[in-house]
Amino acid sequence: MIVVTGATGTLGSLVVERLLEHTPATDVGVSVRDPAATQDLADRGVRVRHGDFSAPESLADAFAGATRVLVVSAPLIGAEAVRANTTAIDAAVAAGAQHVVYTSHQAASSTSRFTPQPVHAATEQHLAGTGVPFTALRNGFYASTVPMLVTDALESGELLAPADGPVSWTDHADLAAAAAAALLGDDRLTGISAPLTADRTLDLAEVAAMLSDLTGRQVVRRVVDDEAWVDAQVRAGVPEPRARFALTMYLASRAGEFDVTDPLLAEVLGRPTTSLRDVMAGWLAAR
Ligand SMILES: NC(=O)c1ccc[n+]([C@@H]2O[C@H](COP(=O)([O-])OP(=O)(O)OC[C@H]3O[C@@H](n4cnc5c(N)ncnc54)[C@H](OP(=O)(O)O)[C@@H]3O)[C@@H](O)[C@H]2O)c1
């Protein structure tokens, strides 16, 4: 049985759908904090069990009988995130999983300027140390982040943000298909994968030009001083820790940490990756 965690989330739910295209529902399980939220999967024959990374005892039951487990990185920060991710990995190993797949990030590094990356690096190290065959999916930066960065700009015509750098914005559905491939045994992904990215990078000036083109309304990119940007975020009601967390993304992109593309994702998909332009066009159409 393949067990997927995070199955109520955007990535995990897409992974389950991809798996169900290739394998009987009775061979798929999900480990979720709220089983009622995945009643539709239970109705389709998927095994639904309660599993919470912060309650290790729940994971023994959630992972029982699993040959492969997808540990979707917890949406937490710092030591708490490392603890949650490594608890889930250890539970998968204890349950007898023969292969553990973890959703890492293309820029995982202990020295990254972006807050989540040392968490991924520490989790990858723990995973490699288990001795069980593993895949750390070095997922590209979610393209779904871009709408959050540009919503205000669509109203004002000015994309105000700290200095940035190129990012290989990558589609959730493409990454979910790669995760499903890893769970189904695609050994091109085994170990610490190559970066799983879209085929080009764009900085925010290019994103602004793309938005102008897609909407027919000019959006101008303007660079804002880091501290002035944090102040403006706080004045707009964003808690300061969250604003400072977001600033680390700009610091990292400015340093070129996300200026990476690799053909592996397209090779695994057997088709070109989804462009940011297509993601943004879909988002604009749905607004
Ligand atoms: N590559 C990137 O650019 C990027 C960007 C942002 C985040 N990420 C990482 O990628 C992960 C998946 O992305 P996503 O878009 O699917 O996120 P998402 O939609 O927020 O889903 C997160 C999932 O984690 C589950 N979860 C939260 N706390 C948990 C816990 N203590 N134990 C077990 N499960 C827990 C949530 O379950 P509930 O429904 O119970 O809350 C949910 O199913 C994120 O969690 C984050 O670590 C990557």
The ligand as an ORCA input file, in Angstrom:
! r2SCAN-3c Opt
* xyz 0 1
  N       7.896     24.325     -2.999
  C       7.373     25.440     -2.535
  O       7.499     26.519     -3.124
  C       6.566     25.443     -1.282
  C       5.848     26.598     -0.935
  C       5.063     26.565      0.213
  C       5.022     25.421      1.002
  N       5.751     24.328      0.634
  C       5.741     23.075      1.431
  O       4.989     22.109      0.692
  C       4.014     21.513      1.565
  C       2.800     21.049      0.757
  O       2.296     22.154      0.018
  P       0.716     22.373     -0.132
  O       0.564     23.473     -1.114
  O       0.017     21.075     -0.339
  O       0.358     22.918      1.333
  P      -1.084     22.930      2.042
  O      -2.173     22.969      1.028
  O      -1.018     24.002      3.078
  O      -1.148     21.497      2.756
  C      -0.398     21.220      3.910
  C      -0.835     19.851      4.423
  O      -0.072     19.546      5.600
  C      -0.995     19.016      6.561
  N      -0.485     19.211      7.922
  C      -0.317     20.369      8.589
  N       0.146     20.123      9.837
  C       0.248     18.782      9.949
  C       0.625     17.906     10.997
  N       1.001     18.356     12.205
  N       0.594     16.560     10.784
  C       0.219     16.074      9.580
  N      -0.147     16.851      8.534
  C      -0.147     18.186      8.735
  C      -2.269     19.795      6.327
  O      -3.336     19.103      6.921
  P      -4.626     19.841      7.572
  O      -5.645     19.902      6.459
  O      -5.016     18.945      8.664
  O      -4.174     21.213      8.030
  C      -2.323     19.776      4.801
  O      -2.858     18.574      4.312
  C       3.734     22.606      2.606
  O       3.217     22.022      3.794
  C       5.094     23.234      2.801
  O       5.871     22.494      3.736
  C       6.510     24.317     -0.481
*
